[in-house]
Amino acid sequence: MKPSGLNARRRLDSPISYEIQSPDGSAMTIHASQSRDTAGTTLINHWQRGVPVSRERVFTPTLIFFALLALIGFTLAFIRFVSPLGPFSGMNDAYAWGIWKTFNVMTLTALGSGPLALGIAAWVFNRQKLHVVMRTALVSGFLFYATGLIALGFDVGRPWNFYSALMPWRWNAESAMLEISICMPLYCALFLSFEILPLVLERFYYTGSERTKSMLVRVSPYLRRMYPFMIIGAYVIPLMHQSSLGGLLLLAGTKINPLWQSPCMPLLYLLAAGLCGIGFVTFLLLLTCFRYARALDVGVLMELGNLLSCACLLFLAVRFVDLVWRGQLHVAFSLSRMSILLFIETSLIAIPAVVLRFKAARETPRTLLTMATLACLGGMLYRFIPTTIAFDPARKASYFPSLPEVIMTLGYISLGIVGFGLAVKFFAVLPGDDHDWNHIFRPMGRTGLPVRWLQWLGHREDDATQSKGETPSLASR
């Protein structure tokens, strides 16, 4: 009996043959012989480097749908930018934070914490297998942060005063928002951008002119010297602002339900960001590999599953100790509305924490996809509930997002989806093996950009013929 699609499980002593659905809807069978790496891990396919998706049209119906949704959302956002905030939001004096902050920033940036969590695992704890998926984590993390910051730009009352953050003599040292307002844009615009710079330079190197290549060769040593310092900033800065997002809620005091309000909230917010980041990268890898008919590297996916399970267990341990220490454990079993929410949130994290301890579950793509989804939902709930659902202001008031708020939020999310869909087709984001490199970067000329722009960027008219079949050197991996 042959396993099929994401239900495929592999035996360690036999070849693999599994069926997936190709982009045109037809069924295709992939045969993969198993091999052993130096660590003795049996693999379906060995991911070696990032490889662009070049066998599919750039603008698919799905991508066009999300692009239109993003266009509608941003049209409303620009109207709101030149109009009063009231008609576009359900916010009021008691609920001054709408879903643009509580969901786009407090919640979705947790899903963008993959570069932080996987980077620490790969660089600090020497989990070498995870280096190959860092590009996927970096691009998704950048898009989450960028769309969150764009949402803030339309949400704040005076966005044109943002330049004050660049002037230390104008800082309010007593503001809890100061560290967040500086660290989040700095992390996205400087450190994350620097980490994804190799994706862009790599494309210019393999598709550019000889002049472009020689210039990149000269610049490369300087970038390598900067890299260790940028890596430090890329991990320190998000550690600061992810925990500070939790610390910000401490100012709400008794307005937040005691099941969530805790001195440990900064630590728990950071741990929730870690498990959401790992879970989302796992989810994204499985989904895109299935979508683009990419073979799976079970060794890397098992490593991600094990790391996700450990992150969930660590979060649950700190959460349990915190409830016991504050004497709130009995409230968690009171069967009130808040205790039921706590049970749902905890269950969503506990299920993958336990299931992924079993090797068979980590070897099964569909199970791993389901567990990653549950972990992400549980972590997102923990980050969202205290900002809105468990938040009870002193005055009697309620908040529910208005229709324009929801449409704009969907527009920001759609922009991230469109950005990732284009990134995997023009840059080497998704992991593959060196054999796939024969289907390298698609010509930029097919994007519709003016020819003189492409010439100024250093691209030749025969990009496809020049780059196709060129095997990358070890230095570029």
PyMOL commands that set and color helices and strands:
alter all, ss='L'
color gray80, all
select helices_A, chain A and resi 5-7+61-81+86-88+99-102+108-111+114-124+128-155+159-166+168-170+177-195+197-207+210-255+265-291+298-325+331-333+337-355+359-363+365-387+403-426+434-438+444-447+451-456+463-467+474-476
alter helices_A, ss='H'
color red, helices_A
select strands_A, chain A and resi 16-21+27-32+35-36+42-43+49-50+431-432
alter strands_A, ss='S'
color yellow, strands_A
deselect
rebuild
show_as cartoon
